[in-house]
Amino acid sequence: MKAVVFPGQGAQRKGMGVELFERYPRLVEQADAVLGYGLHDLCTEGADRLIDTRYTQPALFVTGYLGYLDHAHRHGAPAMLAGHSIGEFVALAAAGALDFLDALRLVDRRARIMAAIRDGAMAAVIGPGRDEVDALIARLGVDGLEIANENSPTQTIVAGLSGEIDAFVERCREAGTRAVRLRVSGAFHSRHMRPAAAEFAQALRETPFQPPRIPVIANVTARPHDAQIADVMAAHLYSPVRWMQSVHAMLDAGVTAFVEIGPAPVLGPMIDEIRAGWRPQRRAAVADVHWPEFAPPPVAGAHAALAAALHRLYVEPAASAADWAALWPCGLDVAGWPPLELAATPRAVRRQVRRALATLIPAAASAQHADPSSHLHGRHP
């Protein structure tokens, strides 16, 4: 069972797509008309612009889509599709959820909106996993940062203001942890993109979507896209890319071979590392744990009210330690409930609340899986 995957920003290379442009001239002509510039010139002579988000994302989208057409013509359609960040739009177009030109217009609009938000940056942390990076952020005192990508067991991307990223990279170096600032122009997949998401949501609402003909795993949920594609792709701008969990979902579904279509092999090494540590899980458990952060988590029964209250606190920009302390006793009967830590900042409070939700969701799902008529019994906020 095969899955085709598409990389995001960082995969661009000078000369990418040239052979494909010659093979699909009509589609390239249509794309040039939409964009207002020539893709062939951009990818060959305008390589300096390929590090600019306004040009990077449309170029990656078109080359990825043409690459998919070429692959499907030669080898047939895959069983599943997924894309990392902007690559997810390629996957949606390949699956027939979006018309090629409609998707390109969205990608172009998204790129321009994102590029307009300045003073953001990102860094890759090599070695520690997500939870360790979360703890590292708190320990090093750079609390404004957020996890932006969970790429593999040993690669996590953080995002924040430019000065915060510089301070974080320097303090990681002093602490003996490898962290590298990325060549991107914004704090993508973090709260700093919420203004962009609000504007982009309007463009998504105006665009017709169709049910995907091939399942597409969403970055935000690590589950196949459903009828909420527009909502998920708006939240995609400020939500973490759960690439590791997305690969887990494809492996759990029976995928045995991955084909990466892009200018450079970026996702392949990550997938190899993820597969090496992967252990099959019940699909229900996977679906329950990785809920979309922009919606209340899927908890029913006695702890539904607690889950809803925790989620309201999680999305509150000014979340306070007092609010978290008031909710904390309500989950004491949940197995693995985290200890109470009085966090000093809203960012630290959100980290605590996320851990609580990550404990509550599978605990509730396991209880209902064991006995659908029973629920966890606990107090309510």
RODO-2510 file (C-alpha; in nm, 4 decimals, decimal comma):
residues 381
     n   res          X          Y          Z
     1     m     0,0000     0,0000     0,0000
     2     k     0,1559     0,3266    -0,1167
     3     a     0,1350     0,6860     0,0045
     4     v     0,2610     0,9902    -0,1846
     5     v     0,3901     1,2824     0,0232
     6     f     0,4873     1,6405    -0,0636
     7     p     0,7458     1,8572     0,1195
     8     g     0,7044     2,2171     0,2343
     9     q     0,9263     2,5248     0,2438
    10     g     1,2930     2,4408     0,2608
    11     a     1,2715     2,1891    -0,0224
    12     q     1,2963     2,4544    -0,2973
    13     r     1,6003     2,4419    -0,5242
    14     k     1,7250     2,6431    -0,8216
    15     g     1,6187     2,4708    -1,1421
    16     m     1,3326     2,2777    -0,9818
    17     g     1,0459     2,1802    -1,2086
    18     v     1,2132     2,2725    -1,5383
    19     e     1,1481     1,9339    -1,7028
    20     l     0,7916     1,9344    -1,5729
    21     f     0,7283     2,2841    -1,7089
    22     e     0,8248     2,1575    -2,0542
    23     r     0,6022     1,8527    -2,0158
    24     y     0,2901     2,0436    -1,9037
    25     p     0,3113     2,3802    -2,0867
    26     r    -0,0627     2,4527    -2,0812
    27     l    -0,0896     2,4187    -1,7026
    28     v     0,2234     2,6314    -1,6577
    29     e     0,0779     2,8993    -1,8849
    30     q    -0,2408     2,9034    -1,6772
    31     a    -0,0395     2,9197    -1,3538
    32     d     0,1722     3,2094    -1,4859
    33     a    -0,1479     3,3989    -1,5680
    34     v    -0,2814     3,3504    -1,2152
    35     l     0,0463     3,4492    -1,0482
    36     g     0,1436     3,7367    -1,2747
    37     y     0,4993     3,6135    -1,3251
    38     g     0,6754     3,3293    -1,5066
    39     l     0,7497     3,0178    -1,3045
    40     h     1,0246     2,9023    -1,5398
    41     d     1,2137     3,2296    -1,4956
    42     l     1,1544     3,2241    -1,1189
    43     c     1,2955     2,8738    -1,0784
    44     t     1,5943     2,9264    -1,3061
    45     e     1,6935     3,2919    -1,3063
    46     g     1,5142     3,4217    -0,9973
    47     a     1,6540     3,1789    -0,7440
    48     d     1,7138     3,4640    -0,4981
    49     r     1,3355     3,5075    -0,4811
    50     l     1,2821     3,1414    -0,3978
    51     i     1,3612     3,2127    -0,0322
    52     d     1,0784     3,4701    -0,0263
    53     t     0,7553     3,3118     0,1004
    54     r     0,5528     3,5039    -0,1609
    55     y     0,7251     3,3053    -0,4355
    56     t     0,8367     2,9896    -0,2575
    57     q     0,4914     2,8556    -0,1787
    58     p     0,3345     2,8947    -0,5271
    59     a     0,6486     2,7503    -0,6908
    60     l     0,6493     2,4476    -0,4612
    61     f     0,2777     2,3967    -0,5148
    62     v     0,2961     2,3987    -0,8950
    63     t     0,6080     2,1823    -0,9185
    64     g     0,4615     1,9380    -0,6661
    65     y     0,1305     1,9128    -0,8500
    66     l     0,2952     1,8623    -1,1897
    67     g     0,5258     1,6049    -1,0346
    68     y     0,2233     1,4197    -0,9020
    69     l     0,0542     1,4201    -1,2436
    70     d     0,3706     1,2741    -1,3924
    71     h     0,3983     1,0097    -1,1195
    72     a     0,0307     0,9101    -1,1388
    73     h     0,0541     0,8783    -1,5190
    74     r     0,3512     0,6427    -1,4876
    75     h     0,2658     0,4508    -1,1707
    76     g    -0,1024     0,5017    -1,0945
    77     a    -0,2741     0,6684    -0,7990
    78     p    -0,1607     0,5984    -0,4410
    79     a    -0,3797     0,4775    -0,1551
    80     m    -0,3125     0,7849     0,0595
    81     l    -0,1704     1,1369     0,0312
    82     a    -0,0118     1,3833     0,2727
    83     g     0,1925     1,7017     0,2548
    84     h     0,4103     1,8898     0,4997
    85     s     0,2819     2,2462     0,5544
    86     i     0,2315     2,4019     0,2071
    87     g     0,2673     2,0493     0,0673
    88     e    -0,0764     1,9713     0,2090
    89     f    -0,2327     2,1940    -0,0581
    90     v    -0,0587     1,9829    -0,3222
    91     a    -0,2056     1,6708    -0,1605
    92     l    -0,5573     1,8210    -0,1579
    93     a    -0,5322     1,9181    -0,5258
    94     a    -0,3926     1,5755    -0,6158
    95     a    -0,6872     1,4148    -0,4348
    96     g    -0,9391     1,6228    -0,6305
    97     a    -1,0554     1,8185    -0,3260
    98     l    -0,9451     2,1390    -0,5004
    99     d    -0,9244     2,2385    -0,8651
   100     f    -0,5635     2,3106    -0,9674
   101     l    -0,6202     2,6820    -1,0352
   102     d    -0,8444     2,7312    -0,7309
   103     a    -0,5734     2,5716    -0,5175
   104     l    -0,3056     2,7910    -0,6744
   105     r    -0,5082     3,1054    -0,6032
   106     l    -0,5391     2,9982    -0,2397
   107     v    -0,1685     2,9224    -0,2145
   108     d    -0,0776     3,2583    -0,3686
   109     r    -0,3120     3,4420    -0,1307
   110     r    -0,1805     3,2456     0,1660
   111     a     0,1812     3,3198     0,0744
   112     r     0,1194     3,6941     0,0447
   113     i    -0,0746     3,7122     0,3711
   114     m     0,1908     3,5159     0,5604
   115     a     0,4783     3,7160     0,4119
   116     a     0,3201     4,0390     0,5352
   117     i     0,3562     3,9323     0,9013
   118     r     0,7093     4,0267     1,0006
   119     d     0,9514     3,9833     1,2916
   120     g     0,8965     3,6104     1,3170
   121     a     1,1463     3,3254     1,2931
   122     m     1,1825     2,9503     1,3412
   123     a     1,4535     2,7131     1,4601
   124     a     1,5080     2,3387     1,4376
   125     v     1,6038     2,1560     1,7577
   126     i     1,7974     1,8382     1,6788
   127     g     1,8037     1,5513     1,9270
   128     p     1,5315     1,6034     2,1910
   129     g     1,1687     1,5051     2,1331
   130     r     0,8692     1,7354     2,1611
   131     d     0,8191     1,7049     2,5383
   132     e     1,1896     1,7604     2,6003
   133     v     1,1853     2,0695     2,3783
   134     d     0,8840     2,2038     2,5675
   135     a     1,0755     2,1575     2,8928
   136     l     1,3868     2,3111     2,7355
   137     i     1,1927     2,6252     2,6364
   138     a     1,0740     2,6670     2,9960
   139     r     1,4148     2,5897     3,1483
   140     l     1,6022     2,8314     2,9233
   141     g     1,3584     3,1123     3,0023
   142     v     1,2411     3,1824     2,6463
   143     d     0,8773     3,1264     2,7228
   144     g     0,7296     3,3051     2,4199
   145     l     0,8218     3,0222     2,1833
   146     e     0,5858     2,7536     2,0572
   147     i     0,6232     2,4099     1,9031
   148     a     0,5535     2,4588     1,5316
   149     n     0,6441     2,1211     1,3761
   150     e     0,6835     1,7732     1,5207
   151     n     0,8898     1,6374     1,2340
   152     s     1,0451     1,3225     1,3804
   153     p     1,1487     1,1750     1,7153
   154     t     1,4666     1,3842     1,7027
   155     q     1,3618     1,6965     1,5099
   156     t     1,1243     1,9558     1,6511
   157     i     1,0707     2,3054     1,5096
   158     v     0,9973     2,6032     1,7334
   159     a     0,8587     2,9425     1,6296
   160     g     0,8484     3,2872     1,7854
   161     l     0,9650     3,6446     1,7496
   162     s     1,3031     3,6886     1,5848
   163     g     1,4783     3,8024     1,9011
   164     e     1,3330     3,5134     2,1015
   165     i     1,4555     3,2617     1,8445
   166     d     1,8061     3,4117     1,8449
   167     a     1,8171     3,3980     2,2255
   168     f     1,6880     3,0405     2,2255
   169     v     1,9462     2,9195     1,9719
   170     e     2,2279     3,0814     2,1713
   171     r     2,1093     2,9355     2,5034
   172     c     2,0715     2,5920     2,3428
   173     r     2,4326     2,6173     2,2246
   174     e     2,5446     2,7065     2,5764
   175     a     2,3432     2,4119     2,7141
   176     g     2,4944     2,1672     2,4637
   177     t     2,1794     2,1203     2,2548
   178     r     2,1907     2,1660     1,8783
   179     a     1,9459     2,4296     1,7492
   180     v     1,9606     2,5898     1,4046
   181     r     1,7749     2,8993     1,2898
   182     l     1,5837     2,8293     0,9684
   183     r     1,5825     3,0440     0,6550
   184     v     1,2157     3,1379     0,6703
   185     s     1,0543     3,4793     0,6935
   186     g     0,7978     3,4222     0,9677
   187     a     0,6865     3,2334     1,2803
   188     f     0,4751     2,9900     1,0804
   189     h     0,2362     2,7463     1,2505
   190     s     0,2260     2,9513     1,5699
   191     r    -0,0058     3,2049     1,7327
   192     h     0,1758     3,4801     1,5427
   193     m    -0,0069     3,3607     1,2289
   194     r    -0,3573     3,4041     1,3750
   195     p    -0,4082     3,7424     1,2011
   196     a    -0,3146     3,5767     0,8726
   197     a    -0,5542     3,2893     0,9433
   198     a    -0,8451     3,5272     0,9978
   199     e    -0,7871     3,6842     0,6564
   200     f    -0,7159     3,3541     0,4833
   201     a    -1,0357     3,1985     0,6217
   202     q    -1,2401     3,4318     0,4023
   203     a    -1,0584     3,3112     0,0893
   204     l    -1,1179     2,9511     0,1951
   205     r    -1,4902     3,0144     0,2438
   206     e    -1,5109     3,1535    -0,1086
   207     t    -1,3416     2,8470    -0,2632
   208     p    -1,5350     2,5321    -0,3626
   209     f    -1,4060     2,2084    -0,2073
   210     q    -1,4971     1,8541    -0,3103
   211     p    -1,4661     1,5340    -0,1047
   212     p    -1,1140     1,3964    -0,1608
   213     r    -1,1061     1,0986    -0,3977
   214     i    -0,7989     0,9727    -0,2096
   215     p    -0,7625     1,0074     0,1698
   216     v    -0,5452     1,3070     0,2645
   217     i    -0,3937     1,3121     0,6136
   218     a    -0,4227     1,6587     0,7684
   219     n    -0,1231     1,8172     0,9431
   220     v    -0,3443     1,9664     1,2143
   221     t    -0,5336     1,6526     1,3160
   222     a    -0,3150     1,3649     1,1886
   223     r    -0,6399     1,2194     1,0529
   224     p    -0,7944     1,2055     0,7051
   225     h    -0,9622     1,5285     0,5950
   226     d    -1,3417     1,5313     0,6162
   227     a    -1,6070     1,7924     0,5369
   228     q    -1,4257     2,0544     0,7508
   229     i    -1,1397     2,1074     0,5046
   230     a    -1,1766     2,4869     0,4963
   231     d    -1,1795     2,5169     0,8775
   232     v    -0,8822     2,2850     0,9160
   233     m    -0,6767     2,4671     0,6525
   234     a    -0,7450     2,8039     0,8180
   235     a    -0,6244     2,6641     1,1514
   236     h    -0,3317     2,5095     0,9646
   237     l    -0,1603     2,8512     0,9610
   238     y    -0,1293     2,8753     1,3401
   239     s    -0,1418     2,5094     1,4466
   240     p     0,1569     2,2745     1,4789
   241     v     0,2410     2,0446     1,1880
   242     r     0,2044     1,6969     1,3399
   243     w     0,4152     1,5259     1,0772
   244     m     0,5338     1,2416     1,2988
   245     q     0,1773     1,1592     1,4037
   246     s     0,0614     1,1873     1,0411
   247     v     0,3152     0,9249     0,9366
   248     h     0,2021     0,7080     1,2285
   249     a    -0,1573     0,7374     1,1022
   250     m    -0,0541     0,6236     0,7535
   251     l     0,1474     0,3339     0,8919
   252     d    -0,1446     0,2319     1,1137
   253     a    -0,3693     0,2394     0,8059
   254     g    -0,1427    -0,0128     0,6323
   255     v     0,0927     0,2044     0,4244
   256     t     0,4143     0,0160     0,3508
   257     a     0,5780     0,2407     0,0878
   258     f     0,6221     0,6187     0,0745
   259     v     0,7013     0,8174    -0,2394
   260     e     0,8172     1,1759    -0,1919
   261     i     0,7485     1,4137    -0,4811
   262     g     0,9480     1,7334    -0,4525
   263     p     1,2698     1,9092    -0,5502
   264     a     1,4797     1,7422    -0,2777
   265     p     1,4463     1,4409    -0,0430
   266     v     1,3366     1,6239     0,2707
   267     l     1,0606     1,4018     0,4107
   268     g     1,2160     1,0647     0,3277
   269     p     1,4817     1,0715     0,6024
   270     m     1,2204     1,1850     0,8564
   271     i     0,9874     0,9006     0,7555
   272     d     1,2698     0,6469     0,7851
   273     e     1,3405     0,7637     1,1399
   274     i     0,9713     0,7639     1,2322
   275     r     0,9226     0,4119     1,0955
   276     a     1,2196     0,2824     1,2920
   277     g     1,0494     0,3738     1,6198
   278     w     0,6888     0,3110     1,5170
   279     r     0,4731     0,0552     1,6964
   280     p     0,1195    -0,0256     1,5729
   281     q    -0,1592     0,1299     1,7785
   282     r    -0,5360     0,1034     1,7830
   283     r    -0,6595     0,3525     1,5258
   284     a    -0,9313     0,4746     1,7604
   285     a    -0,6721     0,5704     2,0194
   286     v    -0,4647     0,7570     1,7616
   287     a    -0,7691     0,9490     1,6376
   288     d    -0,8753     1,0424     1,9891
   289     v    -0,5384     1,1740     2,1072
   290     h    -0,4636     1,4018     1,8108
   291     w    -0,7645     1,6284     1,8199
   292     p    -0,7701     1,9553     1,6240
   293     e    -0,6566     2,2269     1,8638
   294     f    -0,9026     2,4816     1,7246
   295     a    -1,2021     2,2644     1,8308
   296     p    -1,3042     2,1083     2,1654
   297     p    -1,1503     1,7618     2,2179
   298     p    -1,3591     1,4456     2,1603
   299     v    -1,4435     1,3577     2,5222
   300     a    -1,7947     1,2425     2,6105
   301     g    -1,9552     1,1406     2,9373
   302     a    -1,8600     1,2504     3,2861
   303     h    -1,5450     1,4354     3,1860
   304     a    -1,6893     1,6234     2,8872
   305     a    -1,7337     1,9422     3,0914
   306     l    -1,3757     1,9244     3,2218
   307     a    -1,2395     1,8730     2,8693
   308     a    -1,4398     2,1690     2,7389
   309     a    -1,3217     2,3940     3,0233
   310     l    -0,9596     2,2918     2,9700
   311     h    -0,9888     2,3651     2,5998
   312     r    -1,1345     2,7114     2,6664
   313     l    -0,8365     2,7828     2,8898
   314     y    -0,5955     2,6395     2,6307
   315     v    -0,7081     2,8795     2,3574
   316     e    -0,7277     3,1805     2,5908
   317     p    -0,4388     3,4194     2,5090
   318     a    -0,4251     3,5443     2,8692
   319     a    -0,4578     3,2040     3,0406
   320     s    -0,3763     3,2403     3,4100
   321     a    -0,2210     3,0071     3,6652
   322     a    -0,5194     3,0688     3,8953
   323     d    -0,7612     2,9382     3,6322
   324     w    -0,5483     2,6279     3,5810
   325     a    -0,5224     2,5712     3,9574
   326     a    -0,9034     2,5886     3,9860
   327     l    -0,9518     2,3224     3,7170
   328     w    -0,6704     2,0916     3,8207
   329     p    -0,8504     1,9078     4,1101
   330     c    -1,1303     1,8031     3,8730
   331     g    -0,9028     1,5511     3,7016
   332     l    -0,7393     1,3880     4,0037
   333     d    -0,9176     1,0574     3,9349
   334     v    -0,7774     1,0364     3,5793
   335     a    -0,4887     0,7909     3,5466
   336     g    -0,1631     0,9741     3,4766
   337     w    -0,3045     1,3180     3,5626
   338     p    -0,0092     1,5607     3,5677
   339     p     0,1026     1,7261     3,8933
   340     l     0,0002     2,0849     3,9578
   341     e     0,2659     2,3378     3,8616
   342     l     0,1854     2,7055     3,9024
   343     a     0,3153     2,8475     3,5749
   344     a     0,4299     3,2076     3,5555
   345     t     0,3189     3,2944     3,2008
   346     p     0,0198     3,2212     2,9720
   347     r     0,2506     3,0168     2,7468
   348     a     0,3523     2,7975     3,0397
   349     v    -0,0124     2,7612     3,1485
   350     r    -0,1062     2,6432     2,7985
   351     r     0,1739     2,3865     2,8115
   352     q     0,0369     2,2496     3,1415
   353     v    -0,3197     2,2414     3,0091
   354     r    -0,2129     2,0646     2,6915
   355     r    -0,0481     1,7921     2,8989
   356     a    -0,3681     1,7544     3,0983
   357     l    -0,5759     1,7230     2,7802
   358     a    -0,3274     1,4782     2,6301
   359     t    -0,3771     1,2649     2,9430
   360     l    -0,7553     1,3036     2,9657
   361     i    -0,8460     1,2227     2,6033
   362     p    -0,6923     0,8732     2,5774
   363     a    -0,7980     0,7883     2,9343
   364     a    -1,1607     0,8661     2,8500
   365     a    -1,1352     0,6819     2,5173
   366     s    -0,9844     0,3737     2,6830
   367     a    -1,2587     0,3659     2,9450
   368     q    -1,5307     0,3803     2,6813
   369     h    -1,3500     0,1267     2,4616
   370     a    -1,3426    -0,1197     2,7529
   371     d    -1,7107    -0,0625     2,8359
   372     p    -1,9089     0,1667     2,6025
   373     s    -2,1856     0,1990     2,8624
   374     s    -1,9520     0,3259     3,1318
   375     h    -1,7781     0,6593     3,1742
   376     l    -1,5078     0,7977     3,3952
   377     h    -1,6655     0,9391     3,7083
   378     g    -1,5203     1,2641     3,8296
   379     r    -1,5854     1,6145     3,9451
   380     h    -1,6697     1,8990     3,7126
   381     p    -1,5452     2,2515     3,6975
***
